[in-house]
Amino acid sequence: MTSMQTASSKMESGPFFVDAKVAESFGRRLLVAHGLSEEDAATVAHCLVLADLRGVDTHGLQTLPHYLERVRRGLINPRPNLKVERVTPMVGSLDGQNAFGFVVATKAMAEAIDMAREFGVGIVSARRSTHFGMAANYSLQAMEAGYIGIVFTNASRAMPPWGGREGLFGTSPIAVAAPAGKETPFDLDMSPAVAARGKIRRAARRGQSIPPGYALDARGRQTTDPNVALDGGTVQPIGGPKGSALAMLMDVMGGVISGAAFGGDVRNHFEDYEAPQNVGHFVMAMKPDLFVSREEYTQRMDTLARRVHANATAEGFDEVIMPGERERRLEAKHLRTGVPFHAKEMASLQDAAAKAGLPPLPVSNNPSS
């Protein structure tokens, strides 16, 4: 990377660009400095940077200082001893021991894959976990191993049930990934909210407004001020009652059945420092060739992708793409140019490094070619 510099120069400008491998190494060192094993630190850093690469920067490396603060306060356990207990040969239960959600969910999906390898399907439910970042990390984990991956989680209160104005359900994501053959795979990662709360926090941090329809204020009125939205306000569901019902489903699958918190009891990762979060996750891995041969499955998925891409475009569109295709393109771009960071986000990361007695993160004012 050219024009290397540290945050001590030109911190008022931006964006800053960081090589993905350098960013992972930086995150890993910070996490190890806060007590994580090398293996777990590598897992967390990889998940954070992958979110940045895919353009999901609300769940990327810039959030690491918040996690580290929770570690320092004893709200995230940096040294768990995780073990999945088999409920049946195909189903497991995992006590997350208040560990990093990234580590808990990765462990859960690895076990689900092992069960699916033998029985065709594997399911793991986790409790006493914490915020696990981008849900696609774990559906992609399954897909990269050749399986269909399905991931649910619940989250802290942010969205009212349809017709209400008080937050009860989280912006709990749904992630599903299904491999293809030569064509683009199916790669869904979505929140039941119009916009994840991370986008609202990012707007507040950067001094920007939010679009109409993102959030309500504390009195249930539309607002474009992210600070008003975060001060007792709520986010809006996609599709009205449909998005609200999906958020409720995530609470059932993530919280109710696992033994984790639910119904508004999951603590806020960014605001609540009184006790651990007790987030619940549900992950499933499934062989894609349970009902047809592997060859037929990949042919059928490829046919689906080709038909999606060949669909005539509506007014205002120049192409039709598969779920996750935009993120894959951004990942390829950011691997070339470096991951972009806003100046305030970079300042927070550099401050975290200084507090840990570590070297600053090397950055560039210009993207790599």
C-alpha positions as CSV (number, residue, x, y, z in Angstrom):
1,M,0.0,0.0,0.0
2,T,1.4,3.4,-1.0
3,S,1.4,6.7,1.0
4,M,1.6,4.9,4.3
5,Q,0.9,7.0,7.4
6,T,-0.4,6.7,10.9
7,A,-3.5,8.4,12.4
8,S,-1.2,11.1,13.8
9,S,-1.3,12.8,10.4
10,K,-4.3,14.1,8.5
11,M,-6.8,12.6,10.9
12,E,-9.2,15.4,10.0
13,S,-9.5,14.0,6.4
14,G,-10.6,10.7,5.0
15,P,-11.6,8.1,3.9
16,F,-8.6,6.0,5.0
17,F,-7.8,2.8,3.3
18,V,-6.4,-0.3,5.0
19,D,-5.2,-3.6,3.4
20,A,-7.6,-6.4,4.6
21,K,-4.8,-8.6,5.8
22,V,-3.2,-5.7,7.7
23,A,-6.6,-4.9,9.3
24,E,-7.1,-8.5,10.4
25,S,-3.6,-8.6,11.9
26,F,-4.3,-5.4,13.8
27,G,-7.6,-6.6,15.1
28,R,-6.1,-9.9,16.1
29,R,-3.3,-8.2,18.1
30,L,-5.8,-6.0,19.9
31,L,-7.9,-9.0,20.8
32,V,-5.0,-11.0,22.1
33,A,-3.9,-8.1,24.2
34,H,-7.4,-8.3,25.8
35,G,-7.0,-11.9,26.7
36,L,-8.3,-13.9,23.7
37,S,-6.5,-16.9,22.5
38,E,-4.8,-16.6,19.1
39,E,-7.4,-18.9,17.5
40,D,-10.4,-17.0,18.9
41,A,-8.8,-13.6,18.1
42,A,-8.3,-14.7,14.5
43,T,-11.9,-15.8,14.3
44,V,-13.2,-12.4,15.6
45,A,-10.9,-10.3,13.5
46,H,-11.7,-12.3,10.3
47,C,-15.5,-11.9,10.9
48,L,-15.1,-8.1,11.5
49,V,-13.0,-7.5,8.4
50,L,-15.1,-9.7,6.2
51,A,-18.0,-7.5,7.1
52,D,-16.0,-4.5,6.0
53,L,-15.0,-6.1,2.8
54,R,-18.6,-6.9,1.9
55,G,-19.7,-3.3,2.6
56,V,-21.4,-4.1,5.9
57,D,-19.2,-1.6,7.7
58,T,-21.8,-1.2,10.5
59,H,-20.6,-4.6,11.7
60,G,-16.9,-4.2,10.8
61,L,-13.6,-3.5,12.5
62,Q,-14.7,0.0,13.6
63,T,-17.0,-1.7,16.2
64,L,-14.1,-3.5,17.9
65,P,-13.5,-0.8,20.5
66,H,-17.1,-1.4,21.8
67,Y,-16.4,-5.1,22.2
68,L,-13.1,-4.4,24.0
69,E,-14.8,-2.1,26.4
70,R,-17.2,-4.9,27.3
71,V,-14.3,-7.3,27.8
72,R,-12.6,-4.8,30.1
73,R,-15.9,-4.5,32.1
74,G,-16.2,-8.3,32.4
75,L,-19.3,-8.5,30.2
76,I,-17.6,-10.6,27.5
77,N,-15.7,-13.7,28.5
78,P,-12.4,-13.7,26.5
79,R,-11.5,-17.3,27.5
80,P,-14.5,-19.6,27.1
81,N,-14.4,-23.4,27.1
82,L,-17.2,-24.1,24.6
83,K,-18.7,-27.5,24.1
84,V,-21.8,-28.4,22.2
85,E,-24.0,-30.9,24.0
86,R,-25.8,-33.3,21.7
87,V,-29.5,-33.3,22.3
88,T,-30.0,-35.8,19.5
89,P,-27.5,-37.0,16.9
90,M,-28.6,-34.1,14.7
91,V,-29.2,-31.4,17.3
92,G,-26.9,-29.7,19.7
93,S,-27.2,-27.1,22.5
94,L,-24.4,-24.6,23.3
95,D,-23.8,-22.5,26.4
96,G,-21.9,-19.5,25.0
97,Q,-20.5,-18.6,28.5
98,N,-20.9,-14.9,27.6
99,A,-18.1,-15.3,25.0
100,F,-17.7,-13.3,21.8
101,G,-20.7,-14.0,19.7
102,F,-18.3,-14.5,16.7
103,V,-16.6,-17.4,18.5
104,V,-19.9,-18.9,19.8
105,A,-21.6,-18.9,16.4
106,T,-18.5,-20.1,14.5
107,K,-18.3,-23.0,17.0
108,A,-22.0,-23.7,16.6
109,M,-21.9,-23.8,12.9
110,A,-18.8,-26.0,12.8
111,E,-20.6,-28.5,15.0
112,A,-23.7,-28.2,12.8
113,I,-21.6,-29.0,9.7
114,D,-20.1,-32.0,11.4
115,M,-23.6,-33.4,12.2
116,A,-24.7,-32.6,8.6
117,R,-21.7,-34.4,7.2
118,E,-22.9,-37.6,8.9
119,F,-26.7,-37.2,9.1
120,G,-27.5,-34.7,6.3
121,V,-28.7,-32.0,8.7
122,G,-27.2,-30.4,11.8
123,I,-28.8,-27.8,14.1
124,V,-27.3,-26.0,17.1
125,S,-29.0,-23.6,19.4
126,A,-26.9,-21.3,21.5
127,R,-27.6,-19.3,24.6
128,R,-25.6,-16.9,26.8
129,S,-23.9,-15.4,23.7
130,T,-23.2,-11.8,22.7
131,H,-23.5,-9.7,19.6
132,F,-22.1,-11.8,16.7
133,G,-21.7,-9.1,14.0
134,M,-22.6,-9.9,10.4
135,A,-24.9,-13.0,10.3
136,A,-23.5,-13.9,6.8
137,N,-20.2,-14.9,8.5
138,Y,-21.8,-18.2,9.6
139,S,-24.1,-19.0,6.6
140,L,-21.0,-18.5,4.4
141,Q,-19.0,-20.8,6.7
142,A,-21.5,-23.5,5.9
143,M,-21.6,-22.7,2.2
144,E,-17.8,-22.7,1.9
145,A,-17.9,-26.2,3.3
146,G,-20.4,-27.3,0.7
147,Y,-23.6,-27.0,2.7
148,I,-26.6,-24.8,2.9
149,G,-26.3,-22.6,5.9
150,I,-29.2,-21.0,7.8
151,V,-28.6,-18.5,10.7
152,F,-31.1,-16.8,13.0
153,T,-30.3,-14.7,16.0
154,N,-32.2,-12.3,18.3
155,A,-31.0,-8.9,19.5
156,S,-31.6,-6.1,21.9
157,R,-34.9,-4.2,21.7
158,A,-35.1,-1.7,18.8
159,M,-38.4,-2.4,17.0
160,P,-42.0,-2.3,18.3
161,P,-44.5,-5.0,17.4
162,W,-46.6,-3.7,14.5
163,G,-48.9,-0.9,15.7
164,G,-46.8,-0.2,18.8
165,R,-44.2,2.5,19.5
166,E,-42.0,0.9,22.2
167,G,-39.1,-1.2,21.2
168,L,-39.5,-4.9,22.0
169,F,-37.8,-6.9,19.3
170,G,-34.3,-6.6,17.8
171,T,-33.2,-5.9,14.3
172,S,-32.4,-9.6,14.3
173,P,-30.9,-10.8,11.0
174,I,-31.7,-13.8,8.9
175,A,-28.8,-15.3,6.8
176,V,-29.1,-18.1,4.4
177,A,-26.4,-19.3,1.9
178,A,-26.8,-22.0,-0.7
179,P,-23.9,-23.0,-3.0
180,A,-24.2,-23.1,-6.8
181,G,-22.1,-24.6,-9.5
182,K,-20.6,-22.2,-12.0
183,E,-23.0,-19.4,-11.4
184,T,-23.6,-17.0,-8.5
185,P,-24.7,-18.7,-5.3
186,F,-27.7,-17.6,-3.2
187,D,-26.3,-15.5,-0.3
188,L,-29.0,-13.7,1.8
189,D,-28.2,-11.6,4.9
190,M,-31.1,-9.3,5.9
191,S,-32.6,-7.5,8.8
192,P,-36.3,-7.4,9.3
193,A,-35.9,-3.6,9.8
194,V,-35.8,-1.0,7.0
195,A,-32.3,-0.2,8.3
196,A,-30.2,-1.8,10.9
197,R,-29.5,0.3,14.0
198,G,-25.8,0.3,13.1
199,K,-26.6,2.5,10.1
200,I,-28.4,5.0,12.4
201,R,-25.4,5.0,14.8
202,R,-23.0,5.5,11.9
203,A,-25.1,8.5,10.7
204,A,-25.0,10.0,14.2
205,R,-21.3,9.4,14.5
206,R,-20.7,11.1,11.2
207,G,-23.1,14.0,11.7
208,Q,-25.4,12.8,8.9
209,S,-29.2,12.6,8.7
210,I,-31.1,9.4,8.0
211,P,-33.7,8.9,5.3
212,P,-37.4,9.1,6.1
213,G,-38.9,5.7,7.0
214,Y,-35.8,4.5,8.9
215,A,-37.0,5.3,12.4
216,L,-39.5,6.8,14.8
217,D,-38.8,9.1,17.7
218,A,-39.8,8.3,21.3
219,R,-43.4,9.6,20.6
220,G,-43.8,7.4,17.5
221,R,-43.3,10.1,14.9
222,Q,-41.1,9.8,11.8
223,T,-37.6,11.4,12.2
224,T,-34.6,11.9,10.0
225,D,-32.4,12.8,13.0
226,P,-30.3,9.8,14.0
227,N,-29.7,11.1,17.5
228,V,-33.5,11.5,18.1
229,A,-34.0,8.0,16.8
230,L,-31.4,6.6,19.2
231,D,-32.8,8.6,22.2
232,G,-35.8,6.4,23.0
233,G,-36.9,6.0,19.4
234,T,-37.4,2.8,17.4
235,V,-36.5,1.4,13.9
236,Q,-39.2,0.5,11.4
237,P,-39.9,-3.0,10.0
238,I,-39.7,-3.9,6.4
239,G,-43.2,-4.5,4.9
240,G,-45.0,-3.3,8.0
241,P,-46.5,-6.2,9.9
242,K,-44.5,-8.7,7.9
243,G,-41.1,-7.4,9.1
244,S,-42.5,-7.1,12.6
245,A,-43.5,-10.8,12.5
246,L,-40.0,-11.8,11.1
247,A,-38.4,-10.0,14.1
248,M,-40.7,-11.9,16.4
249,L,-39.8,-15.2,14.7
250,M,-36.1,-14.4,15.3
251,D,-36.9,-13.9,19.0
252,V,-38.7,-17.3,19.1
253,M,-35.9,-19.2,17.3
254,G,-33.0,-17.3,18.8
255,G,-34.3,-16.6,22.3
256,V,-37.3,-18.6,23.4
257,I,-36.3,-22.1,22.4
258,S,-32.6,-21.7,23.4
259,G,-33.0,-20.5,26.9
260,A,-31.5,-17.1,26.1
261,A,-33.1,-13.8,26.8
262,F,-36.1,-12.8,24.7
263,G,-39.1,-10.4,24.5
264,G,-37.0,-7.2,25.1
265,D,-34.6,-8.7,27.7
266,V,-31.5,-9.0,25.5
267,R,-29.2,-6.2,26.7
268,N,-27.9,-3.5,24.3
269,H,-24.3,-4.2,23.2
270,F,-23.6,-0.4,22.7
271,E,-25.5,1.1,25.7
272,D,-26.0,-1.4,28.5
273,Y,-22.9,-2.1,30.6
274,E,-24.7,-3.5,33.6
275,A,-24.7,-7.3,32.7
276,P,-23.9,-9.7,29.9
277,Q,-26.3,-9.7,26.9
278,N,-27.6,-13.3,26.8
279,V,-28.1,-13.3,23.1
280,G,-29.5,-16.5,21.5
281,H,-28.6,-18.0,18.1
282,F,-29.9,-20.8,15.9
283,V,-27.7,-22.2,13.2
284,M,-28.4,-25.1,10.7
285,A,-26.2,-26.8,8.1
286,M,-27.8,-29.0,5.5
287,K,-26.5,-31.1,2.6
288,P,-27.8,-29.6,-0.6
289,D,-28.1,-33.0,-2.2
290,L,-30.5,-34.7,0.2
291,F,-33.3,-34.9,-2.3
292,V,-31.6,-34.8,-5.7
293,S,-28.0,-35.7,-6.7
294,R,-25.3,-33.1,-6.2
295,E,-24.9,-32.8,-9.9
296,E,-28.6,-32.1,-10.4
297,Y,-28.6,-29.7,-7.5
298,T,-25.8,-27.5,-8.9
299,Q,-27.4,-27.6,-12.3
300,R,-30.7,-26.5,-10.9
301,M,-29.1,-23.7,-8.8
302,D,-27.1,-22.5,-11.9
303,T,-30.3,-22.5,-13.9
304,L,-32.0,-20.4,-11.2
305,A,-29.1,-17.9,-11.2
306,R,-29.1,-17.6,-15.0
307,R,-32.8,-17.0,-15.1
308,V,-32.5,-14.3,-12.5
309,H,-29.7,-12.5,-14.4
310,A,-31.6,-12.8,-17.7
311,N,-34.8,-11.2,-16.3
312,A,-35.8,-8.1,-18.2
313,T,-35.0,-5.0,-16.2
314,A,-37.6,-2.6,-14.8
315,E,-37.4,1.1,-15.2
316,G,-34.5,2.5,-13.3
317,F,-32.5,-0.7,-13.3
318,D,-29.7,-1.8,-15.6
319,E,-29.3,-5.3,-14.2
320,V,-30.9,-8.0,-12.0
321,I,-28.6,-9.6,-9.5
322,M,-28.7,-12.4,-7.0
323,P,-28.9,-11.8,-3.2
324,G,-25.3,-11.3,-2.0
325,E,-24.0,-10.4,-5.4
326,R,-23.5,-6.8,-4.6
327,E,-21.6,-7.8,-1.4
328,R,-19.4,-10.2,-3.4
329,R,-18.5,-7.4,-5.8
330,L,-17.6,-5.0,-3.0
331,E,-15.4,-7.7,-1.4
332,A,-13.5,-8.1,-4.7
333,K,-13.1,-4.3,-5.0
334,H,-12.0,-3.8,-1.4
335,L,-9.5,-6.6,-1.6
336,R,-7.9,-4.6,-4.4
337,T,-8.3,-1.0,-3.0
338,G,-8.1,-1.6,0.7
339,V,-11.0,-1.3,3.2
340,P,-12.2,2.3,3.6
341,F,-12.7,3.9,7.0
342,H,-14.2,7.2,8.1
343,A,-11.8,9.5,10.0
344,K,-13.8,9.2,13.3
345,E,-13.8,5.4,13.1
346,M,-10.1,5.4,12.4
347,A,-9.5,7.7,15.4
348,S,-11.3,5.3,17.6
349,L,-9.3,2.3,16.4
350,Q,-6.0,4.1,16.8
351,D,-7.0,5.2,20.3
352,A,-7.8,1.5,21.2
353,A,-4.3,0.5,19.9
354,A,-2.6,3.2,22.0
355,K,-4.5,2.2,25.1
356,A,-3.3,-1.4,24.6
357,G,0.3,-0.3,24.0
358,L,0.2,-1.5,20.4
359,P,1.5,0.2,17.2
360,P,-1.1,2.2,15.2
361,L,-2.9,0.7,12.2
362,P,-1.0,1.6,9.0
363,V,-3.4,3.5,6.7
364,S,-3.3,5.3,3.3
365,N,-5.3,8.3,2.1
366,N,-5.5,6.7,-1.3
367,P,-6.9,3.4,-2.5
368,S,-4.5,0.8,-3.9
369,S,-4.7,0.2,-7.6
